[in-house]
Amino acid sequence: MKVSRVSTWMVEVPQKAPIAPYRSHVRTSSTTTKIIVRLDTDEGLHGWGEANINFLTGINREQLQKQASEWMVGRDATNIVLFHETCPLETRLKAGVELAMWDIAGKAAGLPVAKLLGGIIREEVELAACMGIQTYERAGEIASFYVEEGYSTLKTKAGSDPDEDFEMARGVYDAVGDRLKLRLDPNRAYSKEEAAALAKRLEPFDLQYFEQPITAEPLSDARWLREQTTIPIALNESVVFPDSVMRILKEEAASHILPDTHIAGGILPCVKIGHLCEAAGVPCIMHCGHDLGPKTAAMIHVAASGASYTLANDCTYFGLVDDILTEMIPIHRGKMRVPDAPGLGIECDEEKLKHYSIQ
């Protein structure tokens, strides 16, 4: 089965409270921007994928479509291993194409992607609610809302100021106590000394982990930071391809690993990362890039079939005003069920793609 056509849409979908406005120490945003990819084949099947382009400038959709078309048309639509061995596309675009290939492979086999990955371990995938940087009062209000919605885990952005981070964590703890497992993500904002000092202050709040508070390299700094605090240290920006995870595990630089399809290059690298972490006894958590339906579905299939993906996975899907799917993926009490339809189990609505298109 060969790829006969590549189609793309650049879309921007608004977000709603309490996700929006989503403030990190870098920026504040209230939308998510993606490239949606569709591959058609000479046997009549098609697949959908999603490339994350949030916060990138100078993106030319037509140029990306031309690059993907020149490489993909005429190639085997289901040989994903060969695709990874030979594909020269930029990693984000590569991931969008690869998701569409998995969608086609599942449809061709008549199976959900999770079953192609080895089988479904968990029928429901737990989600971690997400929150931008907030005041003490607002953090408590949002945390209480998430508890009522059935979430067990909360990830917050951080990194503008250690005192602000402490007060935000205190606001969550004072409002809901241990009813939410708390994760703080400063996105590399602090020096190792600043991160160590803040981690010591945060210890009474029993964080599930402190995510990438320092730069991605050197890994020896993350190893040092782990020795300064009882709070587990998770790495995300340090996590790229499977070989980067091999280095992290060898250095004992993290207690938790967060891969993402648009950083690793698709589903298969995240599966490989999960296998490495399973062997090392280190939990994996799928990272979120303010994802729409295709990438969220990919997260579900990876997490549902991966033995190391035991914890709640990052998610902002509930904060979308709408999606580009024909039907939004349902969330019940902080969990998503594995789609049982073949492939990713989703279908995009081309009218919505047109409505949200920005190029």
C-alpha positions as CSV (number, residue, x, y, z in Angstrom):
1,M,0.0,0.0,0.0
2,K,1.6,3.3,-1.2
3,V,1.0,6.9,-0.2
4,S,-0.8,8.6,-3.0
5,R,-1.3,12.1,-1.5
6,V,-0.3,14.2,1.4
7,S,-2.7,17.0,2.6
8,T,-2.1,19.5,5.4
9,W,-4.0,22.2,7.4
10,M,-2.6,24.7,9.8
11,V,-5.2,25.3,12.5
12,E,-5.6,27.4,15.6
13,V,-8.1,26.3,18.2
14,P,-9.1,28.5,21.2
15,Q,-8.8,27.3,24.8
16,K,-11.1,28.0,27.6
17,A,-10.8,28.5,31.4
18,P,-9.3,27.2,33.6
19,I,-6.6,26.2,31.0
20,A,-6.8,29.7,29.4
21,P,-5.0,31.9,29.8
22,Y,-2.1,29.5,30.2
23,R,0.9,31.3,31.7
24,S,4.4,29.9,31.8
25,H,7.5,31.8,32.7
26,V,8.1,32.2,29.0
27,R,4.7,33.3,27.6
28,T,0.9,33.4,28.1
29,S,-1.4,31.8,25.5
30,S,-5.1,31.0,25.0
31,T,-4.9,29.0,21.8
32,T,-3.2,25.9,20.4
33,T,-1.7,25.8,16.9
34,K,-1.1,22.6,14.9
35,I,-0.4,21.2,11.5
36,I,-3.0,18.4,10.8
37,V,-1.7,15.8,8.3
38,R,-3.7,13.5,6.1
39,L,-2.2,10.6,4.1
40,D,-4.2,9.0,1.4
41,T,-3.2,5.6,-0.1
42,D,-3.6,3.9,-3.4
43,E,-5.9,1.3,-1.7
44,G,-8.4,3.9,-0.5
45,L,-7.4,4.1,3.1
46,H,-6.4,7.4,4.8
47,G,-4.8,8.3,8.1
48,W,-4.6,11.4,10.3
49,G,-1.7,12.9,12.2
50,E,-0.8,16.0,14.1
51,A,2.4,18.1,14.1
52,N,2.9,20.5,17.0
53,I,3.9,24.0,16.0
54,N,2.8,25.9,19.1
55,F,4.8,29.2,19.6
56,L,6.9,28.7,16.4
57,T,7.2,31.6,14.0
58,G,7.7,31.6,10.2
59,I,5.9,28.3,9.6
60,N,4.8,27.9,6.0
61,R,2.2,25.2,5.7
62,E,2.6,24.9,1.9
63,Q,6.3,24.4,2.2
64,L,5.8,21.7,4.8
65,Q,3.2,19.9,2.7
66,K,5.6,20.1,-0.3
67,Q,8.4,18.6,1.7
68,A,6.2,15.8,3.1
69,S,4.7,15.1,-0.3
70,E,8.0,14.9,-2.1
71,W,9.3,12.4,0.5
72,M,6.2,10.3,1.2
73,V,4.2,9.9,-2.1
74,G,4.9,6.5,-3.6
75,R,6.3,5.1,-0.3
76,D,4.9,2.2,1.7
77,A,2.3,3.7,4.0
78,T,2.7,1.1,6.7
79,N,6.5,0.4,6.9
80,I,7.0,2.6,10.0
81,V,10.4,1.1,10.9
82,L,11.8,1.9,7.5
83,F,10.3,5.4,7.7
84,H,12.2,6.1,10.9
85,E,15.4,4.7,9.4
86,T,15.3,6.9,6.3
87,C,13.0,9.9,6.7
88,P,14.8,13.3,6.5
89,L,11.8,15.4,7.6
90,E,12.1,17.8,10.5
91,T,11.1,16.0,13.7
92,R,7.7,17.7,14.3
93,L,6.6,17.2,10.8
94,K,8.0,13.7,10.8
95,A,5.9,12.9,13.9
96,G,2.7,14.2,12.2
97,V,3.3,12.0,9.2
98,E,4.2,9.0,11.4
99,L,0.9,9.3,13.4
100,A,-1.0,9.1,10.1
101,M,1.0,6.0,9.1
102,W,0.0,4.3,12.4
103,D,-3.6,5.3,11.7
104,I,-3.4,3.7,8.3
105,A,-1.7,0.6,9.6
106,G,-4.4,0.1,12.2
107,K,-7.1,0.5,9.7
108,A,-5.4,-1.9,7.3
109,A,-5.2,-4.5,10.1
110,G,-8.7,-3.7,11.5
111,L,-7.1,-3.1,14.9
112,P,-6.6,-0.1,17.3
113,V,-3.1,1.1,17.3
114,A,-2.7,0.0,21.0
115,K,-3.2,-3.6,19.9
116,L,-0.6,-3.2,17.1
117,L,1.8,-2.0,19.8
118,G,1.4,-5.3,21.7
119,G,-1.9,-5.1,23.4
120,I,-4.0,-3.0,25.8
121,I,-2.8,-3.1,29.4
122,R,-5.2,-0.5,30.7
123,E,-8.6,0.2,29.1
124,E,-8.6,3.7,30.6
125,V,-5.7,6.1,30.6
126,E,-5.5,8.5,33.5
127,L,-4.9,12.2,32.8
128,A,-3.1,14.8,34.8
129,A,-4.9,18.1,34.7
130,C,-2.7,21.1,33.8
131,M,-2.6,24.7,35.1
132,G,-0.6,27.8,34.2
133,I,1.1,29.9,36.9
134,Q,-1.5,31.2,39.3
135,T,-1.8,33.1,42.6
136,Y,-2.2,31.4,45.9
137,E,-6.0,32.0,45.8
138,R,-6.6,31.1,42.2
139,A,-4.4,28.0,42.4
140,G,-6.6,26.7,45.3
141,E,-9.8,27.4,43.3
142,I,-8.6,25.6,40.2
143,A,-7.3,22.7,42.3
144,S,-10.6,22.3,44.0
145,F,-12.4,22.4,40.6
146,Y,-10.1,19.6,39.3
147,V,-10.8,17.4,42.3
148,E,-14.6,17.9,41.7
149,E,-14.0,16.8,38.1
150,G,-12.4,13.6,39.2
151,Y,-8.7,14.3,38.5
152,S,-6.1,12.8,40.8
153,T,-3.1,14.7,39.5
154,L,-2.3,18.3,38.8
155,K,0.7,19.7,36.8
156,T,1.4,23.4,37.1
157,K,3.7,25.7,35.2
158,A,6.3,27.5,37.2
159,G,9.6,29.3,36.9
160,S,9.0,33.1,37.0
161,D,9.9,33.4,40.7
162,P,10.6,30.9,43.4
163,D,8.4,32.7,45.9
164,E,5.6,32.7,43.5
165,D,6.0,29.0,42.8
166,F,6.0,28.2,46.5
167,E,2.9,30.2,47.1
168,M,1.1,28.5,44.2
169,A,2.0,25.1,45.5
170,R,0.9,26.1,49.0
171,G,-2.4,27.3,47.5
172,V,-3.0,23.9,46.0
173,Y,-2.0,22.1,49.1
174,D,-4.0,24.2,51.4
175,A,-7.1,23.8,49.2
176,V,-7.0,20.1,48.5
177,G,-4.2,18.5,50.5
178,D,-3.3,15.1,49.2
179,R,-6.4,14.7,47.0
180,L,-4.2,15.9,44.1
181,K,-0.7,14.6,43.4
182,L,1.2,17.8,42.5
183,R,3.8,18.3,39.8
184,L,5.7,21.6,39.2
185,D,7.3,22.4,35.8
186,P,9.6,25.4,35.6
187,N,10.7,24.6,32.1
188,R,14.5,25.0,32.7
189,A,14.0,28.4,34.5
190,Y,16.4,27.9,37.4
191,S,20.1,27.3,38.1
192,K,20.8,24.1,39.9
193,E,21.3,26.0,43.1
194,E,18.0,27.9,42.8
195,A,16.2,24.7,41.9
196,A,17.7,22.9,45.0
197,A,16.7,25.7,47.3
198,L,13.1,25.7,45.9
199,A,12.9,22.0,46.1
200,K,13.8,22.0,49.8
201,R,11.1,24.5,50.4
202,L,8.5,22.4,48.5
203,E,9.2,19.2,50.3
204,P,6.4,19.6,52.8
205,F,3.9,19.5,49.9
206,D,4.9,16.0,48.9
207,L,5.2,16.7,45.2
208,Q,5.0,13.7,42.8
209,Y,7.9,15.2,41.0
210,F,9.7,18.4,40.1
211,E,9.9,18.6,36.3
212,Q,12.9,20.0,34.4
213,P,13.6,22.9,36.7
214,I,17.2,23.2,35.2
215,T,18.7,23.2,31.8
216,A,18.6,20.0,29.7
217,E,22.4,19.6,29.9
218,P,24.6,18.7,31.6
219,L,22.9,15.6,33.0
220,S,25.3,15.7,35.9
221,D,23.4,18.8,37.2
222,A,20.2,16.8,37.3
223,R,22.0,14.0,39.1
224,W,23.3,16.5,41.6
225,L,19.9,18.0,42.1
226,R,18.4,14.6,42.9
227,E,20.9,14.3,45.8
228,Q,19.8,17.6,47.3
229,T,16.1,16.9,47.9
230,T,13.6,14.2,48.7
231,I,11.4,15.4,45.8
232,P,11.7,13.2,42.7
233,I,13.3,14.9,39.7
234,A,11.6,14.4,36.3
235,L,13.1,15.3,32.9
236,N,11.2,16.4,29.8
237,E,13.3,18.8,27.8
238,S,16.3,16.5,28.3
239,V,14.3,13.7,26.7
240,V,14.5,13.6,22.9
241,F,15.2,10.3,21.1
242,P,15.6,6.9,22.8
243,D,19.4,7.4,22.9
244,S,18.9,10.5,25.1
245,V,17.0,8.3,27.6
246,M,19.8,5.8,27.6
247,R,22.1,8.6,28.7
248,I,19.7,9.8,31.4
249,L,19.2,6.3,32.8
250,K,23.0,5.7,32.8
251,E,23.6,8.9,34.6
252,E,20.7,8.3,37.1
253,A,19.7,11.8,36.3
254,A,15.9,11.4,36.7
255,S,13.3,9.4,38.6
256,H,10.6,10.0,35.9
257,I,10.8,10.4,32.1
258,L,8.4,12.5,29.9
259,P,8.7,11.8,26.2
260,D,6.5,13.5,23.6
261,T,5.7,12.4,20.0
262,H,6.5,15.7,18.5
263,I,10.0,15.8,20.1
264,A,10.8,12.1,19.7
265,G,9.5,11.9,16.2
266,G,6.3,9.9,16.6
267,I,4.7,7.0,18.4
268,L,7.4,4.4,17.8
269,P,10.2,6.3,19.6
270,C,7.9,6.9,22.6
271,V,7.2,3.1,22.7
272,K,11.0,2.4,22.6
273,I,11.6,5.0,25.4
274,G,8.9,3.2,27.4
275,H,10.6,-0.1,26.9
276,L,13.9,1.3,28.2
277,C,12.2,2.8,31.2
278,E,10.4,-0.4,31.9
279,A,13.7,-2.3,32.0
280,A,15.2,0.3,34.3
281,G,12.1,0.5,36.6
282,V,11.6,4.2,35.9
283,P,8.0,5.5,35.2
284,C,7.2,7.2,31.9
285,I,4.6,9.9,31.5
286,M,3.4,11.1,28.1
287,H,4.0,14.8,27.8
288,C,1.4,17.2,26.2
289,G,1.9,20.1,23.8
290,H,-1.6,21.5,24.1
291,D,-2.8,18.7,21.8
292,L,-5.8,18.3,19.5
293,G,-7.5,15.0,18.8
294,P,-5.0,13.1,16.7
295,K,-2.0,13.6,19.1
296,T,-4.2,13.1,22.1
297,A,-5.4,9.8,20.6
298,A,-1.7,8.8,20.0
299,M,-1.0,9.5,23.7
300,I,-3.8,7.2,24.7
301,H,-2.6,4.3,22.6
302,V,1.0,4.6,23.8
303,A,0.0,4.9,27.4
304,A,-2.6,2.1,27.2
305,S,-0.1,-0.4,25.8
306,G,3.1,0.6,27.6
307,A,3.9,-1.1,30.9
308,S,6.1,1.8,32.1
309,Y,3.3,4.4,31.5
310,T,1.7,3.8,34.9
311,L,1.0,7.4,36.1
312,A,-1.4,10.1,34.9
313,N,-0.4,11.6,31.5
314,D,-0.2,15.3,30.9
315,C,-3.4,16.6,29.2
316,T,-5.0,20.0,28.3
317,Y,-7.6,18.5,25.9
318,F,-10.4,19.3,28.3
319,G,-9.5,23.0,27.9
320,L,-10.3,23.2,24.2
321,V,-13.3,25.2,23.1
322,D,-13.6,22.7,20.2
323,D,-11.6,20.1,18.3
324,I,-11.1,19.3,14.7
325,L,-12.5,15.8,15.1
326,T,-16.0,14.8,14.1
327,E,-16.5,13.9,17.8
328,M,-14.4,15.0,20.8
329,I,-12.7,12.3,22.8
330,P,-14.7,11.9,25.9
331,I,-13.2,12.4,29.4
332,H,-14.9,10.8,32.4
333,R,-13.6,11.5,35.9
334,G,-10.1,12.4,34.7
335,K,-9.7,9.4,32.3
336,M,-10.0,8.6,28.6
337,R,-11.0,5.2,27.3
338,V,-8.9,3.6,24.6
339,P,-10.7,4.0,21.3
340,D,-11.8,0.7,20.0
341,A,-12.1,1.6,16.3
342,P,-9.2,0.6,13.9
343,G,-6.2,2.9,13.8
344,L,-6.1,5.9,16.1
345,G,-9.9,5.6,16.4
346,I,-10.6,9.2,15.4
347,E,-11.7,11.0,12.3
348,C,-11.2,14.7,11.4
349,D,-14.0,16.9,10.3
350,E,-12.8,18.8,7.2
351,E,-15.4,21.5,7.7
352,K,-13.8,22.2,11.1
353,L,-10.4,22.0,9.6
354,K,-11.4,24.8,7.2
355,H,-13.1,26.8,10.0
356,Y,-10.0,26.8,12.2
357,S,-7.4,27.1,9.4
358,I,-5.1,30.1,9.6
359,Q,-3.0,29.6,6.4
